Amino acid sequence: MTLSRRSLLKTLGSAAAVASVTPLSSALAAGAIKPGKQSVLLVIDVQNCFLPTGTLPVKDGDQVVPVINELSKKFQNVVMTQDWHPAGHSSFASSHDGKAPFETVEMDYGTQVLWPDHCIQGTKDAELAPGLDIPHAQLIIRKGWNSAVDSYSAFREADKKTMTGLTGYLKERGISDVYVCGLATDFCVAWSAIDGTISEFNVSVIEDASRGIDLNGSVATAWADMKKAGIARIQSGDFA
């Protein structure tokens, strides 16, 4: 059930077919979800680099900030992630002669989408988005620090072997229900959600608190892959 880069880059036909897919869970009554001590809000990569003015802009990425701020007030437990690349990271197009952003190359661990240089450690571009206000967040997982391996998921790197430690942290805390939101739906959000199910958590993705990049229909493909993984597709209004 692991979301593959090849799957995310499928074009036209398959993407159009899944674009109208219905929500992944039955419709919920407004305010039906009441997060308790066993629940965590997992906020993915809400950073300057993914805002409309950033180096890898996600359309309307800034619009998730107020939604996430309000959501976070409903959770006792919040974990955040931060893309944190060294300069010259192997996932950057600039690290590969003759390659442009959004082309692909084959790495030891599979097909790699090549990105513009973004979220470089210690830069303003890598800082959390201005206005993001979650003072009670307990943990920030920095990912992508390994220059040889990309890292989308909050749970493990793109080699699907190297764990971030988040699984153990959440299980030691007694967390069973993971609610994922942030940037971008079709990459780091979806990979984190699917890896969460592999780690045997109950996972939901909050659609209106997330935004996607959408490379060749990748948002629709990601939702289809998440549906196959049994992930619930919910809205911020579903919370009490």
N, C-alpha and C positions, 0 to 999 in steps of 0.2 A: 504493500500500500504506500510505499515511499513515493513522494512526488518527484518525478524525474525532470531534468532540464529539457530533455527531448519532448516530453509530454507538454511542458509549458510552452514550447515553441511551435506546436502544431498550428497550421494555418487554416483559414477559411472554413471548409466544410465541417470539420469536427467542432470547431469553436462555435459556429453558427448553430449547430445542433444542440449544444448545451447552453446556449445563451439564455434560453427561456426556461431553464430548469427551475422547478419549484423549490421553495425553501426546504432545507435538509431535515427539518423537524416539523411536526404538526404545529399549526398556528397556536401561539401562546396567548393567553389572556394578558392584557396589559398589567404589569406589576406582579406577575406570577412568580418571578424568581426572587428569592430572598437569600442572598449570599450569607453563609455562616462561616464559622472558623475553619471549616474544611474546604473553603473556596478561595481561589486566588485570581486576581485580575493580572493578566500577563500583557504588559504594554510593550509593543515591539517597535523599536527604532524611530521614535518620534523625535527626530533630530533636524537641525538646520539643513543638512545636506539633502533631505527628502522633501523639504518644503518647496513651494513654487519658485523661490529665489535661490535654491541650493544647486549643488553641482550634479545631483541626480534627482531632478524634480519629479515629484508625484503630483499629478493634477489634483488640485483641491486638498492637498495633504494637510494644509494648515487648518482645514475645517474640522479635523478630528480632535483638535486640542480642547475646545470647550466641552465637547461630548465626553471625552475621556476624563477631564477634570470632574465632571458631575458624576460619572460612573464610579470613579475611584472613591468617592465619599460613601458609597454603599458597601465597600469591601474593607474588612479588617486587614486583609493580606494583599499586598501589591508587589509585584516584581517587574522590573523594567529591563530592557536590553538596549545596548548601544553599539552600533557598528563602529569598529575601532581598528582601522587598517594602518599598517606601516606604509610609508611612502614606497612606491615600486611594487605594490602587492601584485601577485601573479594573476589576479582576476581583473586587473586594469588593462584596458586595450593598449595603453601607452607602454606596457611592459612587453608587447609582442609586435615585432617589426611588421609593418604592412597591414596591421589589423585596426579596425575602427570599432568604436563602441557599439554594442549590441550584436556584433558578430560572435561566432563561437570558435573555441579550440578544444582539442582533446587533451585532457589532463590525465594523470595517473588514476584519478578517481572517477573519471567520466567526462561528459561534455560540459564545458564551462562557458557560460555567457560572459562576454567581456564588457566591462563597465567603464564609464568615465572615471577618472580619479575622483574619489569621494570619501568623506568621513575619515580623513587622515588624522591619526592620533595627535591630540593636543591642539588641533586647529578649531577655529570658531565654527567651521562647517560641521564638525563632529559633535558640537555641543547639543544638549537637549534643547528642544524648541522653546523659544521665549513664550512665556504664558503658561507652559505646562506646570501645573501646580499640584504636586502629589507629595507633600512633605512626609507622609507616613509610609512611603515606599520603603521596603525593608532590604532590598537587594537590587543591584544593577549588574547584569551579566554583560561583559564586554566580549564581543565576538568579531572574528575576522583578523585577530592579532597575529595569527600564524601566516606568514607571508607566502607560504607554499600551498595553502588550502583555503578556499572560500568558506564562508560560514553564514548560512541563512538562518538556520534553526536555532532557537534558544536552547535546545536540548543536546544537539550534537553537530559537529562540523560536517562539511559536504562530503567528506570521505566516508561518512556513515559509520565511523569507528570511534572517533575521538569525541568523548563526552565532555560537556561543559560543567557537569556537576549539579545542574539544576534538578534532575530527576531525584537524586539523593537528598538534596536540600528540601524539596517539597514533600517527599515521603517521610523524612524525619520530622517534619512539621505537622504531619497528619493531614496533608492536603490530598483531596481526591478529585475535586472539580476545578478544571482550569478554563477560564474565560479569556480568550485571546482577542486582541485588537491592535491597531496601529498601522504601520507602513512597512512594506506594501503587501496588499492582500494576496497577490499572485506569487510572491516570493517568500519573504521572511515570515509573514503571518501564516501562510499556508504550510510552509515547511515546519514551522514550530507546532502548528496544530496537529499535523499528521504524526510528527515525532512524539507529541504528547500522547496520542493514542497508542503508539508502539510502547511507550513507557507505562501504559495501562492506567492513564488518567481518563476521566470523563471530560471530553473537550467540546467546547462551544466556541464559535467565532461570532463576534458582534459586528455585523455587516456595516451599520451606519457609523461605527467608530473606527472604520478602516477604509483605506483607499488603495487602488492598484496602479501599477505602471501600465499594464495591458500591452504586452508585446505580441502582436499577431493573435489576439484572442486569448491571451494567457490568463486573464481574470476568469473568464467562463470555464476554461479548462481546469483551473485551480479549484473552482467551486465543485466541478464534477468529480475531481479526485478526492476532495474532502467529503463529498457525499458518500463515495465508495468506502471511505474510512469510517463512516458512521458519525461524523462530526455534525453537531447541530448548528444551524444557521439562524441566528437570532438578531434582535434589535435592542438598542439601548432602552427603549420603552417597555421591554419585557421585564425589567427589574423593578422591584418595589422601592 
